[in-house]
């Protein structure tokens, strides 16, 4: 698998049904990405796409394509570490279709994502976190070049419980 096999691209209006289908599919979301009640999931992507194309300076969603076919998405949102814009990091999250997992696509996509964010966004830190039980994602982040920082105890509320997370980062100065 090479970076030329994996491409990140903007979401088009024609992709909205697929994103909605993925969001409603517990297999695609996996146990580690199931946050929203089903009733709130239906129009999320369509409303957002028509509002801002799903790409802003603070938040965004890109499709992950393998050999030209969409196989997942990668998104980011801001995390503040102080009151000024310079103290803001971008936190990325990824979801890959079950049939495309375990092939190295996630590692490549996450590397492409932080490279893209450092190229086009005024940010010094890109971070990611994953459940302490999600060993595959921990390996993918490390393979993508992220540095493991530590455990965030009880940081995520998902499926009615608090979960510990493993924190990772990549700094612009790491490039």
Residue pairs with C-beta under 8 A, 6 or more apart in sequence:
1 103
1 104
1 105
1 108
2 108
3 108
3 111
3 112
5 66
5 67
5 108
6 64
6 65
6 66
6 105
6 108
6 109
6 112
7 64
7 65
7 68
7 112
8 62
8 63
8 64
8 65
8 74
8 109
8 112
8 113
8 116
9 62
9 63
9 65
10 53
10 54
10 55
10 62
10 63
11 19
11 45
11 49
11 53
11 54
11 61
11 62
11 63
11 73
13 49
15 63
15 70
16 45
16 46
16 49
18 70
19 45
19 61
19 73
20 41
20 42
20 45
20 46
22 28
22 29
22 72
22 73
22 95
22 97
23 29
23 36
23 41
23 44
23 45
24 38
24 41
24 42
26 34
27 98
28 95
28 97
28 98
29 95
30 95
30 98
31 159
32 130
32 131
32 133
32 134
32 137
32 158
33 93
33 95
34 158
34 159
35 158
36 44
45 54
45 61
48 54
48 61
54 60
54 61
55 61
55 62
57 121
57 122
58 77
58 78
59 75
59 76
59 77
59 78
60 75
60 76
61 73
61 74
61 75
62 73
62 74
62 75
62 113
62 116
63 70
63 72
63 73
64 70
64 71
64 72
64 73
64 74
64 94
64 96
64 105
64 109
65 71
66 100
66 103
66 105
71 96
71 97
71 99
71 100
71 105
72 94
72 95
72 96
72 97
72 100
72 105
72 106
72 109
73 94
73 95
74 92
74 93
74 94
74 109
74 110
74 113
75 92
75 93
75 94
76 90
76 91
76 92
76 93
76 113
76 117
76 126
77 90
77 91
77 93
78 88
78 89
78 90
78 91
79 88
79 89
79 90
79 91
79 127
80 87
80 88
80 89
81 87
81 88
81 89
85 122
86 124
88 123
89 123
89 124
89 125
89 126
89 127
89 169
90 117
90 121
90 123
90 125
90 126
90 127
91 126
91 127
91 128
91 129
92 110
92 113
92 114
92 117
92 126
92 127
92 128
93 128
94 106
94 109
94 110
94 113
94 128
94 137
94 140
96 105
96 106
96 109
101 136
102 136
104 143
106 137
106 140
106 144
107 140
107 141
107 143
107 144
108 144
110 128
110 140
110 141
110 144
110 146
111 144
111 145
113 126
114 126
114 144
114 145
114 146
114 170
115 175
117 123
117 126
118 126
118 172
118 175
123 172
124 171
124 172
124 173
125 169
125 170
125 171
125 172
126 169
126 170
126 171
127 167
127 168
127 169
127 170
128 141
128 146
128 168
128 169
129 152
129 155
129 156
129 165
129 166
129 167
129 168
130 137
130 138
130 141
130 165
130 166
130 168
131 137
131 156
131 163
131 164
131 165
131 166
132 151
132 163
132 164
132 165
132 166
138 148
138 166
138 168
141 148
141 168
142 148
142 168
144 170
145 170
145 174
146 168
146 169
146 170
147 168
147 169
147 170
147 174
148 166
148 167
148 168
149 167
149 168
149 169
150 166
150 167
151 164
151 165
151 166
151 167
152 164
152 165
152 166
152 167
153 164
154 162
154 163
154 164
155 162
155 163
155 164
155 165
156 162
156 163
156 165
157 163
